[in-house]
Amino acid sequence: MSTQPGDRIPSAQLAYLKDGVQQISTDELFAGKTVVLFSVPGAFTPTCSARHLPGYVDHLAEFKAKGVDRVVCMAVNDAFVMDAWRKSQDVPEEIWLLADGNAAFVKALGLELDASKFGMGIRGQRFALVAKDGVVSQLFVEAPGEFKVSSAEAVLEKL
């Protein structure tokens, strides 16, 4: 069963690149903060690069104005890919691009996606969530092949 509003964010390690590969626990990432986390099936994929990530970049100030402390983009990729994607998309440092390399976090959330038929293996579903001090307050999971409820604009409307 997938994570639902009211559930605590599961403990997991995510990775990012800064002076080598660094780890951050979800406990630390979410503690005492209002966090919007959105998951993409993969860095450099068409919808993710053309619409999903750019929307959060474009609306970062609006998220901050609504009390969001952190905006986090996550994908089942490695930290090197996420860093290269950050650079190619001119993503500001205020948006965290984190790697869930082995899909451990999305599996713990119950939001994994088997994209094997596309040669991509296990990935994260396209979704967004809002968490306050480590507890999910809102969850927006896309239907297969859609991009509606997890967009920056859709999430902003719900805040």
Summary of the structure (lengths in Angstrom):
residues: 159
radius of gyration: 14.1
end to end distance: 25.0
largest distance: 41.0
contacts: 520
relative contact order: 0.23
helix: 32%
strand: 30%
